[in-house]
Amino acid sequence: MLRKKLIAGNWKMNKTPADGAALVAELVATVGKQTDVDVVVCPPFTALDAVAKVLDGSTVKLGAQNLHPEASGAFTGEVSAPMLRALFTTHAIIGHSERRSLFGETDAFINQKVLAALKNQLKPILCVGESLAEREAGTTLKVVQTQLEAGLQGVSKEQAAALVVAYEPVWAIGTGKVATTDQAQEVHAFIRGLLVKLFAEPVAQRVRILYGGSMKPANAPELLAQKDIDGGLIGGASLEARSFVELIRAAAAIK
């Protein structure tokens, strides 16, 4: 089965509403009608509304960078899945390595978020990946397996079809280091194999697995040509329209 490539931009804590609207206006003007590649932009919460207005009528989708598992309540500073849906958000990044390392998010908490996203018709982009110490200790696959299996606890076969997984070697995020193509494909294939065990072959073949470790226009064609790499979760290169568009075009060129 040919999976449509997905390029998702994680803006992290960057861009005011006005800056975000200006960036997506450029994106919409150049790639806002194409359908060869699925495109998602994930602004900070404060820019979601402004960006949503500019994306309206285009093929570019809106994603959030996080959510809280509860629908409402006394959770100061948090944002829930129903709130995101009200802004026409379709995707949510969950379990990003920065949430795990800087904010102490556990696999169990991340799992609650995955379930809350699916319950509210949001497509989770579940992030998994190892640190440099774990890579050097040879425990990459063990770490990825633990994070994936725990993060997907209680997800049904039917729900799994809406899932996106992002493999992010933590040592390659924002460092300029990139996993070699072989290293990246090895882990992507391993994740695909785990999905087969969890949800059976037909579902596993539908789930898109993104590479999330410093993908740039220069290295994208080689990475995206790999059998199990279905797109990218893009950080720095998504903050500038030209580089992000180049990545979308690189994905569209893969046949």
N, C-alpha and C positions, 0 to 999 in steps of 0.2 A: 504493500500500500504506500502510495506517495503522500507523505505528510507535507502540508504547506508550511514553508519556512515562517518563523515568527521572530521579529526583531522588536525587542522591548527596551525602552529607555528608562533607566532609573536615575532621576535627577538628584536624588539624595536631598540634602538641605541647601538647595540652590534655587534661585529665580523667585522674584516677587510675582504677584499675579500679572502685572503689566509685562514684565520680562518674559514670563511663560507664554502669555498670549502672543507676544511678538514672535517667539521661537516657533510656536505651532502654526502661526499664520504662514511662515516660510515653508514649513513642512507640508501644509495643506496645499499651498500653491504648486509645489513640485511633485508630491507623491500622494496627494489627498484623494485621487480617484483610482489609483492602481489597485488591482486585486490579486496580483501574483504572490504577494507576501503579506502576511498579517503584521500590522504595526500597532504597537501600544506605547503610549507615553505615560510615565508615572511621576507627576509633579508632587511637590509637598502639598499637604492638605489645604493650605491657605490659597493655593493657586488652582485647585481642582475646578472650582466654579467658573473662573475666567477662562481656563483652558477648554472646558466642556463647551462653552458658548462658541469658541472659534472652531472646534472640531465638528460641530453639528453639521450634518450633511456630507461629511467626508467619510472615507473608509478607515481613518485612523481611530483607534479605540483608546479609551481612557482607563488608566490603572491607578491604584493607590499603592503607597509604599509599605503599608502596615494596616492592621485593624485590631480592635479588641474583641475577644470572643463573645462578650455579653452584648445584648441588643441595646441596653440602656442602663443607667444606674449611676451610683456614686463612684465614678472612676475619673477623677479630675485629670484633664489633659488628654483623655483618650477619645477615639472615634470608632463608631460601630459599623458593622456591615450594612444595616438598613440606612444609616446616614450616607454611606458611600453610594448605595444604590439610588438614593434620591438625587444624586448628582450625575446619574447616568454612567457611573463607573462600572466597567465590565470585568476587570482583573484586579488582583491584589497580590503584591509581593509579600511572602510570608517566610519568616525564618532566615532572613538575610544574615550573613555572617556578622555584620555590624550589630544587628539586634541581639545575636547570640553572645558576642564577645563584650560589647559595650554596655548592654542593658540586661545581661544575665538571663536571656530567654532560654528556657529548657525545652527539650523535645516534647514533653507533655503539654506545655503551654502552647507551643507551636501547633501541636495536633489539635488543640481546642480551636485555634484560629482557622485552621484548614477546614474543620467541620462547620464552623460558623460561616465561613465564606461560601461553601458549597450549599448550605441551607438557604442562603440568601441569593442564590444564582450568580455568585461571583466566581470567576475562574481563579483558583489559587496558583500562584507561581511559587512553588515550594523550593527553597534554596537549600542545598546540601553541599558540603565540601570540607576539606581537611586543611589544617594549619601546616606551616612549614615543618614544625617539629614532628607532626604526625606523618607527613610525607617522608621525611628523612628516617623515621622509625619504621617505615614500611607498613603502616597501618591504614593507608588511604582507603582501601576497599572496606575494611572493617568499620571505619568511622562513617563512611558514606552509607553503608548498609544499616547501621544503627540509627542514623538520622532519618533515613528514608522510611524504614519500617515503623519507627516510632511516630513519625510525622503523619503517616497514612493510616494509623490505627483507626478502625471503625469506618473507613471509607469503603463504600460498596462498589461493585463492578460498574454499575450504572453511573455512579458519581465520578468514577475514575476517568471516564472519557473526557470530562471537562478539565482535567488536571494538566498543569504544565510543571515540569521539574526543571530547575536550573542547577547545573553543576558549577560551583565556583570554588576553584582552588584558592583558598584564602590568601596564600602567599603570592598570588598573581593579581590581586586586586589593588589597583592604584599604585603598584610598584613598578609597572613597566615590564615585569617578568611575565612570560606567558608559558603555559604548559606547552610542550611540544605537541604537534598534531597527533602523534601516536599516543602520548600520555592522555590527552583529552579524549580521544576516541576510545581508548581502553576503558576509561571510567564511564563514559556514556554507554558503551556496550554492556558493561557490568550493571548499570542502572536499568537498562532495558531488560536484562535477564531477571533482575529482581522484580520488575513490574510483571513479567510473565508469571513468576511464581505467585505473586500477590493477586493478580487479576486475570490471568490466562492470556494467551498469545494475541487474540484479536484486539483486546483492549490495550495491551502493552504496545502494539504496533500503531495505535492511534495517538498515544501520549507523546507530546513533543518534549524533547530534552534540549535545553538551551545551554550554551557555554557562557559562563559569566566571569571570565578572568582576563581583563584587559584586551578585549577584541577591538581591533582597529581596522580601518580600511586596508592597511598593508597586509595584515595576517588573516583577514576574514575569508577570502576566497578559498584558501587551503583548508581552514577549519570547517567551513560550511559545506565543503565537498565530501566530508566524512559521512559514512553510512548512518551513524546514529546521532550526529549533531544537527539539530533541526532549527537552529537559529542562535540568537545571542541575547543575553541580558547585559545591556550596555550601560556603563557608568559615564566616565568622562566624555567619551565620544558622542554621547547623546545630548550634550549641553550646547552643541553648536550644530546648526542645521546642515551645513555642508557635509561634515563627517558622518552624521547620522544618515543622511540621504545616500551617501556612498555605500554604507553598510546595507541599506535596504536594496540598493541596486546590485550589490555583490550577491545578496541572497536570491534576488530575482534571476540572476544569470545562471544559477545552478540548475541543471536539467537532469 
